[in-house]
Amino acid sequence: MYYYHFTYYAGHDRVFRSDHVFGEAGDLLGVGVEYMLVLGDEIAWKEQHTKVWKSNLPPEILLPGLLSAHSLTMVHRMVEHRFTTYKNVVPLRVGDVGELLK
C-alpha cells in the first residue's frame, strides 16, 4: 500500500510504501501530529521517490473516504500525465488539511 505524507519528511514527493495496510484508498490518516493520504496499491511513478514507511505510532483514520475512488484515480492520472508530483496535485483535491479537520 502507498501513502502520501503531508508533513515532516523531507524529500521531493513524500510517497511511502508499507507492507502493513492502514485504512483504505482515499482515507486520511493521522500519525501523531502528521497526516497521510492512503493512495492505494497503485501509484503513478512507483520507481520514483518511494521509501518504506516505518513509525512507532499506529495511525488512526481521521477522515474515512476523503477521496472517492474516482477522485483518487484522477489524482494518479494528473500526476502521470502532467509529469508532476503528488505534492503538487493532492492539495488541488484536498485543500488545507488543517482546515478540513476543524
N, C-alpha and C positions, 0 to 999 in steps of 0.2 A: 504494500500500500504506500502511496506517495502523499506527502504533506507539504503545504506551503507555509513557511514560518514567517510570521509578521514582525517579530521584534528583534531580539538581541544578537542573533547570529550574524557575523559579518560574511559577506560573500555577494556574488553577483545576483543570484536569484533566490537563494534560501529555500530550495526544494530538497526535501529529505525523503528517504525511504525507510521503512521499518518492516521487519518480518512480523511484528505484532500489529494486529488490527485494532485501531481505536476509532470507534464511530463508523459512519458510512459516508460514502462520497457526498460532498456538499455540506457536511456538518462543520460547525465552527467549534474548535476545541480550546480549552483553557488549560495551561500548564503553569501553575503559579501565577505570575503576572504577564505571561507570554500567551500569544494566540497562534493557532494553526488552523488552516483550512484543509479538510480532507479532500485531496484531488482524485482519489480512486486508484485503480490498478494500472491505468494508462495515463501517460503524460505526453506532451508534445515533443520534448527533447530528452529522452532517457539518458543519452550519453553525456549530457552536459549538466554540471552543477548539482549533482545529486550525491549526497553523502548519507551514511547510515545515521539515523537519529536515535540517540540514547538519552534517557532522562531518568533521574532518581524519583521524580514525582509522577504519579499516574495522572494522565489527562482526564478532564471532565468535559462532557458535552455541554456547551453553553447555549448554542442555538442549533438544534437539530434541523437538517434540511434547509440551511440558509440559502444554498444554491440548489435549484432543481437539477435534474439530470440534463435537461435541455440547456440551462444556463451554463452548467459545467462543461458541456460539450462545446458551447460557443466560446468559452474561455480557452479551452485547449486549441480550438481552431484558430482563434485570434493570435495566440502565441505562435502557432506553427506557420500560419500563412503570412503573418506580418513580420516574421523573424524578430520577434520581441521576447520579452520575459514575462513570467507570472507577476513579477514585481510591478510591471507597468500595466498589466491587464486586470488583475484582481481588484484593485481599487475602483476601476470603472464600473464593476458589477456590485461590489460590496460597499464601497464608500468608506467612511471612517468607522473603524471597529468600535472605538470608544463611544461614539455617538449611538451606534446600534445597541450597545449593551445598556445604555441609560434607559 
